[in-house]
Structures are given as structure tokens and as C-alpha cells.
């Protein structure tokens, strides 16, 4: 693990013991840590600072974690990992539907949390912790107005950058890298979510909807390229 400490993480949990434990493990890896013990202060800090990632408990005083996540998503694409004592499917789905990128169920191993944090940051940043070699290829996908630069994890439409969460970016890149190929929701869960999530197919629908909405604000034509194939799944449709 690189010893650089330029990654700034907010830990949100109403249990001081859990915050201290996570802080200790993450600081060992070089992270800079802020803490919040309730939903309102968490939201204030999340909006006032440019964190690289937020660890966010679902059950919080003052404001529920899912509400905090939804409000953050209205203005920022900061990667969010939800922490929850509830292992039921509905709670995991609820977290993903408001924009979470991953979840960890309590009780958890602090090492697992560190691993998840690294995995999210590795995909979200071109200057990844585990990537020590310079990229040798110019990994760019171009469709008329749309440019997807996978080396920089950047999406632009007509030169304007689109602010996407890591999962939204991965979903768009996966579809666009195989234009006109139809993928079922199950295939998208397997290829985009990998080990992180196995469950409700509505998660795919929610991410597709949010992805279209963000792109539509800049170019309705590009948004329409993310096409629904009724009864099957989705594809990135190239205009003939």
C-alpha cells in the first residue's frame, strides 16, 4: 500500500468505538480522516469538503443515512460506502437506489472495509493506489459528442465534463465499450458490480435512470443512446 496520505475520507457512525476503529486502520494506510456522529453534521461536512470517499452508516440520529446519501448525490459524486447492521436485501437495495457505490454489513472486519475503500478509489481515480506504472495505451472511447477517457475516468459531452459516481461511470463504460450488444440485468450485475453486490435487479434500473438523467441535462441525444430493450435488458445503441 502506498504511504501517501492525500486521500481524504469521512467516517460517519453514531458509535464512537466504530469510528475510532476504522480511523485507526485507515490512518495506518495513509488516509486523512474526518468524523461525524450524526446525519446532519455528516451532511454539512460532506457538502463543505471535497472528500475522496465517505463511509456512511445507515442508522444515524438526526438524519437517516439514506437521506444523507440522497442529499449528497443531488450535488456531488463522492464515492459512498454504506455501513449497516441490517443485512436484509431491502436495506442494501435502498442504499444503492439513493446512490451508494458499495455496502458493508456489520459486524465487519476493519480489513475488509479498508479493502473496499481501496477498491473504490482504485476504480475512481487515474492515480490509483495500486497502479504504479504509467498507462501505456490511450484508452479512449469516442462517439461523436461523447468521449469516455478510461485512463482518467472522465466523461465529456461536447467538451463538458459529466459528473458521475464510480458505478455510473463503470456502467456507461461497459455498455459503450460493446456498442449495440444487449446485456441482461443479470449480466450487468455480474460485470459491473462484480463481487460487491448480488441481488435485486432494480439496482441496475436505478443506475441506468440516474445515468440517463445526468447525460440528458447536457445532450438528450446521447442519453437516448442508452437504450432499453424491453424484456431483455439494456444496450448502448449507436446511431446509424
N, C-alpha and C positions, 0 to 999 in steps of 0.2 A: 504493500500500500504506500502510495506517495505520501511524504510527510508534509506536503504543502497544506496550509490551513486557510486557503482562500475560499472555501465553501462555507456558506452561512446558513445554518439550519435553525428553524424554530420548533421547539418541542412543546406541545400543548397537551396537558393532562392535569386533572384536578388532584391527582395523588403525587405529593412531593417525592415520595420514595421512587416512583417510576421515573419521574423527570430526572432525579439525581443519577439513577442507574443508567439511563440512556445517555445522559450528558457525559458521564464518566467514560463509557465505551466509545462514544463518538469523538470526544476530545482526544482520546488515545490515538485516533486515526487522523487527527489534524483538523477536525471541523471546529468552526467557531459557533457557539451555541447561545441562543436566546431561549427564554422560557416564558410560558403563560399558564395560569392555573384555572382560567375560566374562558368562556366563549367570547365575551365582549372584549376583554383585553387581548385575546388572541387575534380577533379580527382587526383591532386597532393596530397591533404590531405588524400583522401581515400586510395591511394596506400602506403602512408608513415606511416599511423597509422592503428592500429587494432581496428576499431570501432565495437561496438556490433550491430549497426543499422545505416542506413543512410536515412534521409528524403530528397528526391531529386525532385526538381521542373523540369518539362519537358522543359518549355520555359526559356532558360538561354542565356545570352550573352557569346561570345567567343566559347562555345561548347554546343550543344543541350544536354538536359538531357538524352535522349535515347542513345546518343553516349557515354556519360559518363557512363551510366549503362552498356552498352555493353563492354566497355573497362575494367571496374571494374570486370565484370564477366569472363573476359579472365584469370584473375589471382586470384580472391578472391570470396568467397561465402557469403560475408557480407549481411545480410538481408537488402533489399531496399524497402522503401515505396515511390511510386511516388506521387508527388503533381502536380495537373494540373488544369488550369482554363477551360480546354476543356473537356466537358462531353461526347463527341461523342464516340461511340463504337470503332471506328478505333484507336483513341488515347489510349484507355485503352488496347486494344489488342496489340498495338505497344509496350507499356510498358512491358507487360507480355512476349512478344516474345523476348525481349532483356534481360530478366532475373529478372524483378521486382517481388517481392513477394506479393505486395498489392498496392492499389492506393487510394487516397483521392481527391475528386473533390472540387475545390474552387468555391464559398466561403464555408469554412468548420468550424465546431465547434472545437476549440482547445481541448476540452474534448474528442471529437471523435478521434482526432489524438493520444492523449495520450492512449486511449483505444486500438487503433490499434497497437501502439508501444508495449504496454504490451502484447497483444495477440500474436504478432510475437515473442517476446522474450520468452514468456512462452512456446511456442512450440519449440523454437530453443535451449533452454538451460535446462539441467537437474536440475540446481539450479534456478528454476523458481521463479519469484516474488510471485506468488500466490500459490505456493506449499510449505507449511510449515512442512509437515510431511515427514518422510523418506519413500521411496518406500519399500513396504513390499514384493514385488514379483520380481523375476529376469526375467524381461520381455525381453527375447531374442529369436530371430528367427534365426535358423541355417539351411543352405543348403550347404553341402559340403564346398566349399571355402568361401561362403558368410555368414557373421554374421551381423545381424541387432540388435543392442542393443538399445531398445527403451527408457530405463531409462536414458542412456547417450546421446541419439540421435546421435549414432555413427554407421557408416557402414564400415566394413572392408572386404577385399577380400584377402585371403592368408596372413592375418596379416597386410596388408597395408590399411591404412585408406583412404576412398574415400571422397573428399571434396564436399559436396552437399549443395545447398541452402535449406532453410526450406521447401519450396514447393516440391522440388525434393525429399527430404527425405520422406515427408509425402506421396507422390505418390508411391514411392518404398515400403514403409512400408505397405501401404494399399493393394497394389497388392500382396505382398509377404505373408501377413497375411491370404490371402484367395487363396492359390495356385490352379491353373487350373480353377478358376472361371473367366468367361468372363464378363467384365464390359463395358458398352457403354460409350461413351464420356460424355453423359449427366449424367450418374451415377457417373463418376469420378469427374465431376464439382461439383455435389451436395455433395459428401462425402469427397473430398479433399479440395475444395475451400470454402465450407460452405457458410457463409453469404457474403463473401468478393467479390465474382465475379459471375455474371450471364450473360453469353453471348457467344461469339464466341468459337466454339468447336476447332478451330485451336490452342487455348491456350493449350489444352491437348496434341495435336500432338507435339507442340513445346517443351513442358516439357519432353515428352517421348523421343524425339530425343536427347535432351541435356543430359538426364539421361543415355541413351544408350552410347552416345559418351564418357562420363566420365568413365563409367564402362568398356567400351571396351578397354580403354588405359591400364587397369590392367588385365582384363580377357574377351576376346571375347566370351568365352563360357557362362559366367554369363550374359553378355549383351544380348545374344540370348534368354535368359530365359524370357526377357520382350518381349512377343510375340504379334504381330499384328494379329487380327482375322478380315480379310477383310470384310467390310460391317457391322461389328458389333462394335468392339472396341479393347480392349487390355486385356491380362491376363499374369500372372506370371506362366510360364509353367515349371513344374518340370520334369526333365529328368528321364525317366523310366529305 
